């Protein structure tokens, strides 16, 4: 077992692949690879023809590696790597505490809660000071419940992200999306909050907008559907919230609603014809005159009338909803914030339990301040007993054909071999 300082811009899996290429060409692992090949050959002789055939086409064996906790591509810092039998011990590091150094910029949030995502929301930030940030941190210390981000910073979808495509669909569990918004009821997709512990959360630096800092917002803008998805995720909650949102017509237009009603009428007609075929054993009766044909025509006409009535009802509901909004008392005036200069940036140091999303902490801090926040830098400075600057191998020792990694890796693995 050893640790590397993961570079920015690579996934944890890409780090493992790079290390395998380096180790494959090194005499340090020559004996390891030889033993592994002997073991594979022995399995090939004792296993099925299918396994032997599959193994014949396999490339040269790699050193068996695994990592003890994923880091997003934008993140740097401690990445524990297991070698050979050491991969079986990696699970013990998934549950240990971790220490992070995070940088958050206020005034905007993204669908991934970090700079790798697309901007879904912009909020005032002129009222945010160091004292204001410090004033909300107590909400995030100790045992808390946390909702996962809507999607992963490296493009992977997690459990919460699965709602993204469902939300943008016209129908969800048999109910039209715009009906959820108009009725102000939660989307029926449960995203459970998870328990986590933040034993330390402190501000290490605060850069005001006039400090001349170089931090910037992400450049990608979210689409209307992506913004509506993010807004619903935050306001409807997906786990029992009762607030409502209003969707842009660019998200679900009246034309789309009319088209959906038309499709429903056509579906009813098809189902009716299938019943006639099953009952009379032929569809020729549908093409000929007679009682059956008249019955089918009557049913089709009824379906069309029902569709028109339903459309008129939804239109009336929409007008009623708009009228209610117009007649509602105007909201209290919002304070006007001075937005001159760049948005402020806060540097945080935190010690967290396993399963904690630092991106979610940053996002929730922005919301607690009446603004928005995005994670723009992240470094894992400690995981378990491994700490940067102490027992972690710097990444440059593994690049450009360098062999500087050999001594520290052999030393770290000596107790396992």
Buried (B, 14 or more C-beta within 10 A) or exposed (E): BBBBBBBBEBBBEBBBBBBBEBBBEBEBBEEBBEEBEEEEEEEBEEEEEEEBEEEEEEEEBBBBBBBBBBBBBBBBBBBBBBBBEBBEBBEEBBEBBBBBBBBBBBBBBBBBBBBBBBBBBEBBBBBBEBEBBEEBBEEBBEEBEBBBBBBBBBEEEEEBBBBBEBBBEEEBEEEBBBBBBBEBBBBEBEBEEBEBBBEEBEBEEBBBBEEEBEBEBBEEEBBBBBBBBBBBBBBBBBBEBEEBBBBEEEBBEEEBBBEBBEEBBBEBBEEBBEEBBEEEEEEEBBEEEEEBBEBBEEBBEEBBEBBEEEBEEBEEBBEEBEEEEEEEEEEEEEEEBEEEEBBBBBBBBBBBBBEBBBBBBBBBBBBBBBBBBBBBBBBBBBBBEBBBEEBBBBBEBBEEEEEEBBEBBEEBBEEEE
